[in-house]
Amino acid sequence: MLNDLSSVTRRLVVAQSMAIGMFLGLVLVLDADTAPEVTIGVMLTALLVFLACSFGFAAWSRRAQSRLITDVEVASRSIVRGEVDPVGVAGRTVRSRKAGSADGFLASRSDPLGDGASIVVATALAVDGPRRVAFLAPTSIASNLKTAPVALKLHPAEREVAVLDDLVHRDQLAAIAADPRWTSEELPTDRSVVGGWLPLVGSMLLGVTSGCGVVAIIAFAFT
């Protein structure tokens, strides 16, 4: 989920661009001779499509965030309890947000910390290549981890789950920050995880064209 958002992003762009295309079609396709009910119908349909996409994406985003937090919480417990053998890697945080009632985890503790947690997305310099991972940290710690170097314990099976290693010293964090792989490796970015900007532009054009086409079909059917 963290490393490939291309399909859901493209579908959203196509759907919302279709609504924009329908509004554009009102100008390009419909004229003064078009029946008022057709014009109103197209406007309402375009508005409904846009609102459905917006609210639908918001609902999907909430469900996906909740599912991510649950998956990270379960996998983190198996790491701190010693049920799996995690892999230590260098990392750098990307962003964080509060995780509701979820527990926070630290490598030095075998039990979760229940004083409020944040879900933190980070770039991990894994052996098989950089990738984005998520970990649950106490909010008091996560608030100080804005684009900061971190040491992580990666789950061996859940590729996008890690636990913050709080046992490292300041000089080790300095070494992580100076790791040459931050500049030599191809790191995941917000652009790359959605598949790049060019496919999104293509999806937008497809949606706008489709929206105009729908208006043209409606106009032809009622004339």
C-alpha positions in Angstrom: 0.0 0.0 0.0 2.7 2.5 0.9 4.9 1.8 -2.2 2.2 1.4 -4.9 -0.8 3.8 -5.0 -0.8 4.1 -8.8 -4.0 2.2 -9.6 -6.3 3.8 -7.0 -4.9 7.3 -7.8 -5.4 6.9 -11.5 -9.0 5.7 -11.0 -9.7 8.7 -8.8 -8.2 11.1 -11.3 -10.2 9.6 -14.2 -13.4 9.8 -12.2 -13.0 13.4 -11.0 -11.7 14.5 -14.4 -14.8 13.0 -16.0 -16.9 15.3 -13.8 -14.8 18.3 -15.0 -15.1 17.1 -18.6 -18.9 17.1 -18.2 -18.9 20.7 -17.0 -16.6 21.5 -19.9 -18.9 19.7 -22.3 -21.8 22.0 -21.2 -19.8 24.8 -22.9 -18.4 23.0 -25.9 -21.3 20.7 -26.8 -24.5 22.1 -25.6 -25.9 25.3 -27.1 -28.9 27.6 -26.7 -31.2 25.2 -28.5 -30.6 22.4 -26.0 -33.6 21.6 -23.8 -33.2 23.2 -20.3 -33.9 19.8 -18.7 -30.9 18.3 -20.5 -28.6 21.0 -19.4 -29.8 20.8 -15.8 -29.5 17.0 -15.9 -25.9 17.1 -17.2 -25.0 19.6 -14.5 -26.5 17.5 -11.7 -24.9 14.3 -13.0 -21.5 16.0 -13.2 -21.9 17.3 -9.7 -23.0 13.9 -8.3 -20.0 12.2 -10.0 -17.6 14.7 -8.5 -19.2 14.5 -5.0 -19.3 10.7 -5.1 -15.6 10.5 -6.1 -14.6 13.0 -3.4 -16.6 11.3 -0.6 -15.8 7.8 -1.9 -12.1 8.6 -1.8 -12.3 10.1 1.7 -14.1 7.0 2.9 -11.5 4.7 1.2 -8.7 6.7 2.7 -10.0 6.4 6.2 -10.5 2.6 5.8 -7.1 2.2 4.3 -5.5 4.2 7.1 -7.3 2.2 9.7 -6.3 -1.1 8.1 -2.7 0.1 7.9 -2.6 1.0 11.6 -4.1 -2.4 12.5 -1.6 -4.3 10.4 1.3 -2.3 11.8 0.1 -2.8 15.3 -0.2 -6.6 15.0 3.1 -7.0 13.2 4.9 -4.7 15.7 3.8 -6.8 18.6 5.4 -9.8 17.0 8.6 -7.9 16.7 8.9 -6.5 20.3 7.8 -9.9 21.7 10.6 -11.7 19.9 8.2 -13.8 17.8 10.1 -12.9 14.6 13.7 -12.0 13.9 13.7 -8.4 12.6 16.3 -6.8 10.3 18.0 -3.7 11.4 18.2 -1.0 8.8 18.8 2.8 8.4 15.8 4.9 7.8 14.5 8.5 7.4 11.1 9.7 8.3 8.7 11.2 5.7 5.6 12.2 7.7 3.5 11.2 10.6 -0.1 11.5 11.9 -1.9 10.5 15.1 -3.1 6.9 15.1 -6.1 7.2 17.4 -6.2 4.6 20.1 -3.4 2.5 18.7 -0.4 1.6 20.9 3.2 2.8 20.3 6.2 0.5 20.1 9.9 0.7 20.8 12.6 -1.9 20.2 13.7 -1.6 23.8 10.3 -2.5 25.2 8.6 -5.9 25.0 5.2 -4.4 25.7 3.4 -1.6 23.9 3.2 2.0 25.2 -0.4 3.1 25.5 0.1 6.8 26.0 -1.0 7.8 22.5 0.7 6.8 19.3 1.4 8.2 15.8 1.8 6.3 12.6 5.1 7.3 11.0 6.0 6.7 7.3 9.7 6.4 6.7 12.1 5.4 3.9 14.0 2.3 4.8 17.3 1.4 3.2 16.5 -2.3 3.0 19.0 -4.8 1.6 16.8 -5.4 -1.4 16.4 -1.7 -2.1 14.8 1.4 -0.5 11.2 1.2 0.3 8.6 3.0 2.4 7.6 1.4 5.7 5.4 2.5 8.6 5.9 2.2 12.4 3.9 3.2 15.4 5.7 5.4 17.9 4.6 7.3 21.0 3.3 10.7 19.9 5.8 12.4 22.2 8.6 10.8 20.2 7.0 10.9 16.8 6.5 14.7 17.0 10.3 15.1 17.0 10.9 12.9 14.0 10.2 15.2 11.1 12.4 14.0 8.2 14.9 12.7 10.8 17.3 9.8 10.6 16.1 6.8 12.4 17.2 3.2 13.1 14.5 0.7 12.3 13.7 -3.0 12.9 12.0 -4.4 9.8 9.5 -7.2 10.1 10.9 -10.1 8.0 7.5 -11.0 6.4 5.5 -7.8 6.5 7.5 -5.7 4.1 5.9 -2.3 5.0 6.1 -2.7 8.8 8.9 -1.6 11.2 9.6 -0.8 14.8 11.6 2.2 15.9 15.0 1.2 17.4 15.5 3.5 20.3 18.7 1.7 21.5 21.0 3.5 19.0 23.3 6.3 20.1 23.6 9.8 18.6 26.7 9.0 16.6 24.9 6.0 15.0 22.1 8.4 14.0 24.7 10.8 12.5 26.1 7.9 10.5 22.6 7.0 9.2 22.1 10.6 8.2 25.4 10.6 6.3 24.8 7.2 4.6 25.8 7.7 0.9 22.8 5.6 -0.2 20.5 8.6 0.4 22.0 10.2 -2.7 23.1 7.1 -4.7 20.0 5.0 -4.5 16.7 5.7 -6.2 14.4 6.5 -3.2 10.6 6.2 -3.2 8.9 9.6 -3.4 5.3 10.8 -3.4 5.6 11.0 -7.2 7.0 7.5 -7.7 4.4 5.7 -5.4 1.6 7.1 -7.5 3.3 6.0 -10.7 4.7 9.3 -11.8 3.1 12.5 -13.0 2.8 11.6 -16.7 0.4 8.7 -16.2 -1.7 11.0 -14.0 -1.8 13.6 -16.7 -2.9 10.9 -19.1 -5.6 9.8 -16.7 -6.8 13.3 -16.3 -7.1 13.8 -20.1 -8.9 10.4 -20.4 -11.4 11.6 -17.8 -12.0 15.0 -19.3 -12.4 13.5 -22.8 -14.8 10.8 -21.5 -16.8 13.5 -19.7 -17.2 15.6 -22.8 -18.1 12.4 -24.7 -20.9 11.6 -22.2 -22.3 15.1 -22.7 -22.2 14.7 -26.5 -24.1 11.4 -26.3 -26.7 12.9 -24.0 -27.1 15.9 -26.3 -27.4 13.7 -29.4 -30.0 11.5 -27.7 -32.2 14.5 -26.8 -32.0 16.3 -30.1 
